[in-house]
Amino acid sequence: MRRSHYYLLGLLAVAVLLVSAVILNPSSDFTGTDDSGSDVINDVDPDYEPWFESIWEPSGELQTLLFTLQAAIGALIIGYFIGTNRAHKERGDG
């Protein structure tokens, strides 16, 4: 089996896991851990006060943009190293 087939099988497995999570828990709330953490802190210690306040909190759209930008930069870095590794193997350098 070619290497690309393994990549496709891995991608298919991840897709099946993601879709099954939504299908098996249709009423589940898939929110971030930031909200869950503050809820647990309030349950454990209702009198808790944070040590500091954020200087600046971006709007929801800007948060999404920054998160997407972070993911794109990470994907570019990973793709660069995979590409250079493949080029080295094709040339016989490593």
C-alpha positions as CSV (number, residue, x, y, z in Angstrom):
1,M,0.0,0.0,0.0
2,R,1.3,3.4,-0.9
3,R,2.1,6.1,1.7
4,S,-0.7,8.3,0.4
5,H,-3.2,5.5,1.2
6,Y,-2.1,5.6,4.8
7,Y,-2.6,9.3,4.9
8,L,-6.1,9.0,3.5
9,L,-7.0,6.2,5.9
10,G,-5.8,8.4,8.8
11,L,-7.8,11.3,7.6
12,L,-10.9,9.1,7.2
13,A,-10.4,7.8,10.8
14,V,-10.2,11.3,12.2
15,A,-13.3,12.3,10.3
16,V,-15.2,9.3,11.6
17,L,-14.2,10.1,15.1
18,L,-15.4,13.7,14.8
19,V,-18.7,12.8,13.2
20,S,-19.4,10.0,15.6
21,A,-18.8,12.4,18.6
22,V,-21.5,14.7,17.2
23,I,-23.9,11.8,16.3
24,L,-23.5,10.0,19.7
25,N,-24.0,13.2,21.7
26,P,-26.4,15.4,19.7
27,S,-27.4,17.5,22.7
28,S,-23.9,18.0,24.0
29,D,-22.5,21.5,24.2
30,F,-19.0,21.6,22.5
31,T,-17.7,24.8,24.1
32,G,-14.2,25.7,24.9
33,T,-12.4,24.8,28.1
34,D,-12.1,28.5,29.1
35,D,-15.9,28.6,29.9
36,S,-15.8,25.2,31.6
37,G,-12.9,26.1,33.8
38,S,-14.5,29.3,35.1
39,D,-17.7,27.4,35.8
40,V,-15.9,24.8,37.9
41,I,-14.0,27.5,39.8
42,N,-17.3,29.2,40.7
43,D,-18.8,25.9,41.8
44,V,-15.8,25.0,44.0
45,D,-15.2,28.5,45.5
46,P,-18.0,31.0,44.9
47,D,-16.1,33.8,46.7
48,Y,-13.0,33.4,44.4
49,E,-11.8,36.7,42.8
50,P,-9.3,36.7,39.9
51,W,-5.8,38.0,40.6
52,F,-5.9,40.4,37.6
53,E,-8.2,41.5,34.8
54,S,-7.3,41.3,31.1
55,I,-5.9,44.5,29.6
56,W,-7.6,43.9,26.3
57,E,-10.2,41.4,25.2
58,P,-10.7,41.2,21.5
59,S,-14.2,40.8,20.0
60,G,-15.5,37.4,19.0
61,E,-14.7,37.9,15.3
62,L,-11.1,39.0,16.1
63,Q,-10.6,36.1,18.4
64,T,-11.7,33.8,15.6
65,L,-9.4,35.5,13.1
66,L,-6.4,35.3,15.5
67,F,-7.1,31.6,16.2
68,T,-7.4,30.8,12.5
69,L,-4.2,32.7,11.8
70,Q,-2.4,30.8,14.5
71,A,-3.6,27.5,13.0
72,A,-2.5,28.6,9.5
73,I,0.9,29.5,10.7
74,G,1.3,26.2,12.5
75,A,0.1,24.3,9.4
76,L,2.7,26.2,7.3
77,I,5.5,25.3,9.7
78,I,4.5,21.7,9.7
79,G,4.1,21.6,6.0
80,Y,7.5,23.2,5.5
81,F,9.3,20.6,7.6
82,I,7.4,17.7,5.9
83,G,8.3,19.1,2.5
84,T,12.0,19.6,3.3
85,N,12.1,16.1,4.8
86,R,10.6,14.7,1.7
87,A,13.0,16.6,-0.6
88,H,16.0,15.4,1.5
89,K,14.8,11.8,1.1
90,E,14.3,12.2,-2.6
91,R,17.8,13.6,-3.1
92,G,19.3,10.9,-0.8
93,D,20.5,13.4,1.8
94,G,18.8,11.8,4.7
